[in-house]
Amino acid sequence: MAPDKAVTFAQRHRPGEAAQTDFTSTNELAVTVAGAPYEHLLCNMTLPYSNWRWSTVCLSASMAAIRRGVQRALFQLGRIPEWHQTDNSTSATHRIPAGKGSPSTTQNRTFNVEYVALMKHFGMKPRTTEVGAKEQNGDIESTNGALKRSLEQALLLRGHRDFESVEAWQSFVDNVNRRANKGRARMAEELAAMRELNVEKLPEYVELSVVVSDWSTVRVKHCAYSVPARLIGARVRVRLFEQQLEVWFGDERQLSCERLLGRNQHRVDYRHVIWSLVRKPGAFSRYVYREDLFPSVTFRRAFDAVQTPHRGVKGDLEYLRILHLAATTMESEVETALSMLLDDKASITADAVKALVMQKCTPTVPEMTPPTVDLQAYDRLLKVLA
């Protein structure tokens, strides 16, 4: 006789008792943004009793994404459940050494300080599933599948999967969820059992204090971002959003860019460092972030072309002068000039590029014939008025 297998016991949900949140990948939907593949996740929240759901587009299962996803869902709902449940993901919890348990510990994991603060702000009690027990989050797992089926059908009806922006895709997801939520038979009962939402929105960022290095960079979450060189040695405030990053000095924003994911990534804007590189061209060839100083393939081709007649530091300086011109005028104009020179197989120098840019930028003044003024018309007008 075969041994007994583990039995899964269906649970009876109570209205307004808990919300469940989970992340799910949407790669199978093959969504593109502005023609480019867009790999991302959806942070989904559901109410198990009524199956109400809401979804937020995010790039990773980070704490910033949980904060934004939970907040968007609660403000859409307008009510607060008693509990908020997640699985044991590192965004909400982290491991602690064995034997150092606390009241907030679940099988060698404890809630992150940021997550506890989020729950406290909205007045929800946090809880997690047991480690390895996905079935305890069964409702949200089911919601993930149902949502993606609904999105697939909506995309098929739409006729294509490309969106002009991430915001347009988020709006599309919101509309799919709104249609699904309209038919929830238990929704009124669920809403009546929950407290009204009466708190303000939390900032959707974490603010860090960072000192700008001698490299004119700040290091945030193991990634490097360049800032204007005048800030070297200064302490700046970094606002870290789920999808973007801002650097502030005093009351002025110095940088706003897409947030880097992973570790040891870098984003260096040539405009921040070009002034020093033009004075120290010998540093270019072995510069750690050299590849970031090619804004496009055209600039890279131009660099290779410059290196043909001018090897070494001399060629580097010629390219850096071109990059300096892009920083002081318009990058698009410089790129157009480089394309023209490359197409004509002409010699590429900073002076040749500057001549083309100045020629295009110099406005053409139209010739105008001085008008003939008939003063007798004013005399006639005065007679009529009199």
C-alpha positions in Angstrom: 0.0 0.0 0.0 1.4 3.4 -1.0 2.2 5.8 1.9 -0.2 8.7 2.6 0.6 11.9 0.8 0.4 15.4 2.3 -3.1 16.9 2.3 -3.7 20.5 1.4 -6.5 22.0 3.5 -8.6 24.7 1.9 -9.1 27.7 4.1 -12.1 29.9 4.7 -11.3 33.6 4.2 -12.9 36.4 6.2 -13.9 39.7 4.6 -11.4 42.4 5.1 -9.0 40.3 7.1 -5.9 40.3 4.9 -4.3 41.3 1.6 -1.7 39.2 -0.1 1.2 40.7 -2.2 3.5 38.9 -4.6 5.7 39.6 -7.6 5.2 37.8 -11.0 7.2 38.0 -14.2 5.5 39.1 -17.4 8.1 38.0 -19.9 5.7 35.6 -21.6 3.5 38.6 -22.6 6.4 39.9 -24.8 5.5 43.6 -24.1 7.7 46.2 -25.8 8.1 49.9 -24.9 9.0 52.2 -27.8 9.9 49.1 -29.8 12.4 47.7 -27.3 11.7 44.5 -25.2 10.7 45.5 -21.7 11.6 43.0 -19.1 9.8 43.7 -15.8 7.7 42.3 -13.0 4.2 43.1 -11.7 3.7 43.7 -8.0 0.2 42.2 -7.4 -2.0 42.7 -4.4 -5.2 40.7 -3.9 -8.0 40.4 -1.3 -8.6 36.7 -0.9 -12.2 37.0 0.2 -13.4 39.0 -2.9 -10.5 38.4 -5.3 -10.1 42.1 -5.8 -6.7 42.9 -7.3 -4.4 45.7 -8.3 -1.0 45.6 -10.1 2.1 47.9 -10.3 4.7 47.7 -12.9 8.2 47.4 -11.4 11.7 46.4 -12.4 12.6 44.1 -9.4 11.2 42.6 -6.3 12.8 45.3 -4.1 11.6 47.0 -1.0 11.0 50.2 -3.0 8.8 48.1 -5.4 6.8 46.7 -2.4 6.3 50.2 -1.0 5.1 51.6 -4.3 2.9 48.5 -5.1 1.2 48.3 -1.7 0.7 52.1 -1.6 -0.8 52.2 -5.1 -3.2 49.3 -4.3 -4.3 50.7 -1.0 -5.1 54.2 -2.4 -7.0 52.6 -5.3 -8.9 50.5 -2.8 -9.5 53.3 -0.3 -9.6 50.8 2.6 -7.2 49.1 4.9 -7.2 45.3 5.7 -6.1 44.1 9.1 -3.2 42.0 7.9 -0.7 42.2 5.0 0.8 38.9 3.9 3.9 38.2 1.7 6.1 35.2 1.1 9.6 35.1 2.6 11.2 37.3 -0.1 14.3 39.3 0.7 12.4 42.5 -0.1 10.2 42.2 3.0 12.4 40.0 5.2 16.0 39.0 5.7 17.8 36.1 7.3 18.9 36.3 10.9 21.4 34.0 12.7 19.9 30.8 14.2 19.1 31.1 17.8 18.5 34.9 17.7 14.8 34.8 17.3 12.4 37.7 18.1 8.7 38.2 18.1 8.9 39.4 14.5 10.8 36.3 13.4 9.5 33.5 11.1 11.8 30.5 10.7 15.1 32.4 10.8 13.8 35.4 9.0 12.7 38.7 10.3 10.9 41.7 8.8 13.1 44.5 7.4 12.9 47.8 9.3 11.6 49.6 6.1 8.8 47.0 5.7 7.8 47.3 9.4 7.6 51.1 9.0 5.4 50.7 5.9 3.0 48.4 7.8 3.0 50.8 10.7 2.2 53.8 8.5 -0.9 52.1 7.1 -1.9 50.4 10.3 -1.6 46.8 8.9 -0.1 43.8 10.7 2.6 42.0 8.8 2.8 38.3 8.3 4.5 35.9 6.0 4.1 32.4 4.7 6.3 29.7 6.2 9.6 29.1 4.3 8.9 26.8 1.3 5.2 26.8 1.8 3.9 28.5 -1.3 0.5 27.1 -0.9 -0.1 29.5 2.0 0.0 32.3 -0.6 -2.3 30.3 -2.9 -4.7 33.1 -3.6 -2.1 35.6 -4.8 -0.5 32.8 -6.9 -3.8 32.2 -8.5 -4.3 35.9 -9.1 -0.9 36.1 -10.8 -2.1 33.5 -13.4 -5.5 35.0 -13.9 -4.1 38.4 -14.4 -1.7 37.3 -17.0 -4.4 35.4 -18.9 -6.5 38.6 -18.8 -3.6 40.7 -20.0 -2.9 38.2 -22.8 -6.5 38.4 -24.0 -6.5 42.2 -23.9 -3.3 42.4 -25.8 -4.7 40.1 -28.5 -7.7 42.4 -28.9 -5.5 45.4 -29.0 -3.7 43.9 -32.0 -0.1 44.7 -30.9 2.1 44.7 -27.8 4.1 47.9 -28.1 3.5 50.9 -25.8 4.9 54.4 -26.2 6.0 54.5 -22.6 6.0 52.5 -19.3 3.2 54.8 -18.1 1.1 53.8 -21.1 1.6 50.1 -20.2 0.8 50.8 -16.6 -2.5 52.5 -17.6 -3.3 49.5 -19.8 -2.8 47.1 -16.8 -4.9 49.3 -14.6 -7.8 49.3 -17.0 -7.7 45.5 -17.3 -7.8 45.3 -13.5 -10.7 47.8 -13.2 -12.8 45.7 -15.6 -12.1 42.6 -13.6 -12.8 44.2 -10.2 -16.3 45.5 -11.3 -17.8 42.1 -11.2 -16.6 41.1 -7.7 -19.8 39.8 -6.0 -18.3 40.0 -2.5 -16.7 43.4 -2.9 -19.3 45.4 -0.9 -19.0 43.0 2.0 -15.2 43.2 1.9 -15.2 47.0 1.9 -17.6 47.2 4.8 -15.3 45.1 6.9 -12.2 47.3 6.4 -11.1 50.6 7.9 -11.2 53.7 5.8 -7.8 54.8 4.4 -7.0 58.1 6.3 -3.3 58.5 6.0 -1.1 60.5 3.5 1.0 58.9 0.8 4.5 58.0 1.7 7.3 59.4 -0.5 8.1 56.7 -3.1 11.8 56.9 -2.5 14.5 56.3 0.1 16.8 59.2 0.8 20.4 58.6 1.4 23.3 60.9 2.3 26.4 60.3 0.1 29.7 62.0 -0.3 30.8 62.7 -4.0 34.1 60.9 -4.7 37.2 62.3 -6.4 36.0 60.4 -9.5 33.0 62.7 -9.5 30.7 59.8 -8.8 28.4 58.7 -6.0 28.0 55.0 -5.2 24.5 53.8 -4.4 23.4 50.2 -3.8 26.7 49.0 -5.3 26.4 51.0 -8.5 28.2 54.2 -9.6 26.6 57.4 -11.0 28.5 60.5 -12.2 27.5 64.0 -11.0 28.8 67.4 -11.9 32.5 67.7 -11.0 31.9 70.9 -8.9 30.3 68.6 -6.3 33.5 66.6 -5.6 33.9 66.2 -1.9 30.4 67.5 -1.1 27.7 65.6 0.7 24.6 65.2 -1.5 21.2 63.7 -0.9 20.2 60.7 -3.1 16.6 59.9 -3.6 16.3 56.3 -4.6 13.0 55.5 -6.3 12.1 52.0 -7.6 12.8 52.9 -11.2 14.8 56.1 -11.0 17.4 58.0 -9.0 17.8 61.7 -8.2 20.8 63.6 -6.7 20.1 66.8 -4.8 22.5 69.4 -3.4 20.7 71.9 -1.3 17.4 72.7 -2.9 18.6 72.0 -6.4 18.3 68.7 -8.3 21.7 67.8 -9.9 20.8 64.5 -11.6 17.8 62.5 -12.5 18.3 59.2 -14.3 17.1 55.6 -14.6 18.1 53.5 -11.7 20.7 50.8 -12.3 19.9 47.2 -11.4 22.3 44.6 -10.1 25.8 45.2 -8.7 28.8 47.1 -9.9 26.9 48.8 -12.7 27.8 52.3 -13.7 26.3 55.3 -15.5 28.8 58.1 -16.3 27.6 61.2 -18.2 30.5 62.6 -20.3 29.3 66.1 -19.6 30.3 65.7 -15.9 33.9 64.8 -16.6 34.8 66.1 -20.0 36.3 69.3 -18.7 38.9 67.5 -16.7 39.6 64.9 -19.4 40.4 67.5 -22.0 43.1 68.9 -19.7 44.3 65.3 -18.9 43.9 63.4 -22.1 46.4 60.8 -21.0 43.8 59.4 -18.5 41.3 58.5 -21.3 42.9 55.3 -22.6 42.7 53.4 -19.3 39.7 55.2 -17.8 37.6 52.7 -15.9 34.4 54.1 -17.3 35.7 54.9 -20.8 33.0 53.0 -22.6 30.4 55.4 -21.1 32.1 58.2 -23.0 30.7 57.0 -26.3 27.1 58.4 -26.4 26.2 56.4 -29.5 27.7 54.1 -32.2 28.4 57.2 -34.3 30.7 58.6 -31.6 32.4 55.2 -31.3 33.0 55.1 -35.1 34.3 58.6 -35.0 36.8 57.7 -32.3 38.0 54.7 -34.3 38.4 57.0 -37.4 40.3 59.6 -35.4 42.7 56.9 -34.2 43.7 55.9 -37.7 45.9 59.0 -38.4 46.5 59.9 -34.8 47.4 57.1 -32.4 47.6 57.3 -28.7 47.1 60.5 -26.6 47.0 62.8 -29.7 44.0 60.8 -31.1 42.4 60.7 -27.7 42.7 64.4 -27.4 41.1 65.0 -30.8 38.1 62.8 -29.8 37.8 64.5 -26.4 37.7 67.9 -28.1 34.8 66.6 -30.2 33.1 65.3 -27.0 33.7 68.7 -25.4 32.0 70.3 -28.4 28.9 68.0 -27.8 28.8 69.1 -24.2 28.9 72.8 -25.0 26.6 72.8 -27.9 24.1 70.0 -28.8 25.0 66.3 -28.9 22.5 65.7 -31.8 24.1 68.4 -33.9 27.6 67.0 -33.3 26.4 63.5 -34.1 24.9 64.7 -37.4 28.2 66.4 -38.3 30.1 63.2 -37.5 27.7 61.1 -39.6 28.2 63.5 -42.6 32.0 63.2 -42.3 31.9 59.5 -41.9 29.7 59.1 -45.0 32.0 61.3 -47.0 35.0 59.4 -45.7 36.4 62.8 -44.8 39.1 63.4 -42.2 37.5 63.7 -38.8 38.8 66.5 -36.6 37.3 68.7 -33.9 37.7 71.7 -36.2 35.9 70.0 -39.1 33.0 69.0 -36.8 32.8 72.5 -35.3 32.7 74.1 -38.7 29.7 71.9 -39.7 27.9 72.5 -36.4 28.4 76.3 -36.6 27.3 76.3 -40.2 24.1 74.6 -39.4 23.5 76.6 -36.2 24.1 80.0 -37.9 20.6 81.4 -38.6 19.8 82.7 -42.0 18.6 86.2 -41.9 15.9 86.8 -44.5 16.1 90.0 -46.6 13.2 92.3 -46.0 12.1 95.3 -48.1 11.4 98.4 -45.9 7.7 99.1 -46.0 6.4 102.3 -47.5 4.5 104.4 -44.9 1.6 106.5 -46.2 1.1 109.2 -43.5 -2.0 110.6 -45.3 -3.8 107.5 -44.1 -3.4 108.7 -40.5 -4.7 112.1 -41.5 -7.8 110.6 -43.0 -8.4 108.5 -39.9 -8.2 111.5 -37.6 -10.8 113.3 -39.8 -13.1 110.3 -39.4 -12.7 110.2 -35.6 -13.3 113.9 -35.4 
